[in-house]
Amino acid sequence: MSTPVLPDRAAVVAMLAAFGQRAAESVPENLGSLELTWLTAEFEQRYGIELDLSDEQFAAVRTVDDAVAVLGAAVLAARPSPGTGGVARS
C-alpha cells in the first residue's frame, strides 16, 4: 500500500475555512477545540480511518502548523502496515 498524500498547511487552512464558511485568509493561526475536533473528523473521512488521538496529542495541537504535523503523523500511524493486514497504532 502506498503512503497517503497528506494535506499541507494550505490544504488544512482550506479545510478550516470550509468549516467556518469563511475565506482562507480569515482562518486564525490558533485553533480551538471545536475546530480541532472537526478537523480530525475531516481527516478521518478523507483517509477512511479512525484516528484515536491521545490526550497529549490533542493538547499538543494549538496552531494550524501543529494540526498539520500531529494529524499527519496520526494518519500515517493509523494506516495498515504493508504485509500485516492489520492497522498500525502508535
N, C-alpha and C positions, 0 to 999 in steps of 0.2 A: 504494500500500500504506500502511496506517495505521501510526502509531507504536505499538509494543507497550506495554502497560501493565506497567511494571517493578515488581518487588516492593519494598515499602518495608521499613523496618527490622523491623517486626513480622513481616512475611512471611518475611524472611531468618532471623530468630530461630526462627520456627516450623519452617523447613526444617532448621536446625541441631538443633533439639530432636528432630525425627524421626530424624536421623542417629544421635544417641546414645540414642534411646528414653528421653528424659528430659523433664521439664517445661520449658517455655519459660523460666521463672524461673531455672532452674539452668544455662542456657547462659552460658558466660563471655564477657566482652567481648572478650578477646584470643583470636585464632584460631590454631590450629596448622596446619602444612602439610597434614596429612591432612584436617582439616575443610575447608580451602580447596579442596583437590583434589576432595573430594566435593561441595562446594557448587558448584564450577564445572561438574561433571557434571550436577548438578540443573538449573542454568541452561540448559545445552546441551539437555537433554531437554525442559525446559519450552518453550523457544523454537524447537526443531528446527533448531539451528545448531551449528556447531563454533567454539568460542572458542579463539583462538590467542593466549594471553596471553604477553607478553614477560617476560623475567626481571625487568625493572624493575617491570612491572605486578604480577606475582606477589609480589615483595618488598614492594611498597607496601601490601599488604593485611595488616594486623596486627590489626585490630579489626572488629567487626560493621559499624560505620559505613563503614570502608574498603571492605569487601566490597560493601556496597550501592552505593557510588559507582563503584568500579572495574569490578565485574561489570556494573552497569547501563550504563556507558559502553561496555563491550566488546560488549554485546548490541546496542546501537544502532549501533555501528560495523560489526557483522557482518551487519546486515540488508541485503537487496538495496536498492540505490538506486532510487528511482522512475524509470521510463523507461529504465533501462540494462539491466535483465535480469541484471546482474552483482551481485557481492557487494562491498559497500564494505568496505575494510580500512583499519585505522589505521596 
